[in-house]
Structure formats: structure tokens, C-alpha cells
Amino acid sequence: MIHHTWTENETGRKVKCVHTDAAKYTVENVLIPGKVYDLKNESEDYYFVIDESGKMGGFYKEYFEVL
């Protein structure tokens, strides 16, 4: 159950949100373009960051660039 400790994980990298133009999902309420987020975990398609709601969220990698 690794997802229970993601928020306490060391941050290895940082990612910058480059856009919130989602075709299917609403992400402009929880991501801010231009803001840098700590990358907590990643999968093949998603980055997991703590978003503006204060919760861990998984977002498509296309919304970010790695710093």
C-alpha cells in the first residue's frame, strides 16, 4: 500500500505545469500553469503531485515539463 506514504516520500524531481487544456477532464481547478510541483511518484502515463486542493493527484504527463 505504497499510496498511503506518497505524501511523505522524498521529492526526487520537480515538474512545472505548462497548461491545463484538458480535452476530457477538468484540471484547471487543481493545477496552475507556470507553478512548479514536487513530483512524488510517476507511472508510464501519469505524474503524481500534491495539487492545489492539498491532495495527491495523478495527472497526464502532457500537462508538465520536467525541470
C-alpha positions, 0 to 999 in steps of 0.5 A: 500500500505504497499510496498511503506514504506518497505524501511523505516520500522524498521529492526526487524531481520537480515538474512545472505545469505548462497548461491545463487544456484538458480535452476530457477532464477538468484540471484547471481547478487543481493545477496552475500553469507556470507553478512548479510541483514536487513530483512524488511518484510517476507511472508510464502515463501519469505524474503524481503531485500534491495539487492545489486542493492539498491532495495527491493527484495523478495527472497526464504527463502532457500537462508538465515539463520536467525541470 
